[in-house]
Amino acid sequence: MEFYQKISNKLKNKFRGLFKSSTRRYGIPFMLFVLVGSFGLKEVTSIRYQYRDDGPLLHEEAKKAGIDMKKPGEVTLETVYDSVKDLDIDNWENKRGPRPWEENTWT
């Protein structure tokens, strides 16, 4: 019995001695955290690319989803410019929207 106590005391003392160094106490767990964390992050972020749909949105699919898309030739730079050039941008008034805690008074 006394033999096992001596061995356990020696092991305790060696184990305590290992963690007295600040590098072993703080540096090794930090490095493990960084290395294991980077592998974990790689796995989590790879899910984003696995399930991403890169295909274009088709007109038929948009119509099924309830989105009213214009035809590709219908919206051009010139048509948008024609609609914007008639706007009066010199005379305007800043209107502040209501905050969530205020009642809606400007509608």
Sequence and secondary structure as in RCSB ss.txt:
>XXXX:A:sequence
MEFYQKISNKLKNKFRGLFKSSTRRYGIPFMLFVLVGSFGLKEVTSIRYQYRDDGPLLHEEAKKAGIDMKKPGEV
TLETVYDSVKDLDIDNWENKRGPRPWEENTWT
>XXXX:A:secstr
 HHHHHHHHHHHHHHHHHTTSHIIIIIHHHHHHHHHHHHHHHHHHHHHHHS   S   HHHHHHHT     TTTS
 HHHHHHHHHTS  SS        TTS     
